[in-house]
Amino acid sequence: MNRFITRQSRARAALTSAMSRRIAGPRDRGDVPGWVLITIMTAGLVTALWAIAGPQFGQLFSDAISDVKGP
């Protein structure tokens, strides 16, 4: 009788553990703060480059488009 109770307890514990893992989902959901930091830093770099070299980039683009000859 004691072995039956032990097996039943183990089975109940295993089932409870499996159900809680399934409900809670995976624990590793990725590094969201890292991705947020990368996105913000990239946006900051683009903004800084645009502020410093915006007119030069605009002139470079205009020169490149004006040099293109169509058929």
Rosetta blueprint (number, residue, H / E / L):
1 M L
2 N H
3 R H
4 F H
5 I H
6 T H
7 R H
8 Q H
9 S H
10 R H
11 A H
12 R H
13 A H
14 A H
15 L H
16 T H
17 S H
18 A H
19 M H
20 S H
21 R H
22 R H
23 I H
24 A H
25 G L
26 P L
27 R L
28 D L
29 R L
30 G L
31 D L
32 V H
33 P H
34 G H
35 W H
36 V H
37 L H
38 I H
39 T H
40 I H
41 M H
42 T H
43 A H
44 G H
45 L H
46 V H
47 T H
48 A H
49 L H
50 W H
51 A H
52 I H
53 A H
54 G H
55 P H
56 Q H
57 F H
58 G H
59 Q H
60 L H
61 F H
62 S H
63 D H
64 A H
65 I H
66 S H
67 D H
68 V L
69 K L
70 G L
71 P L
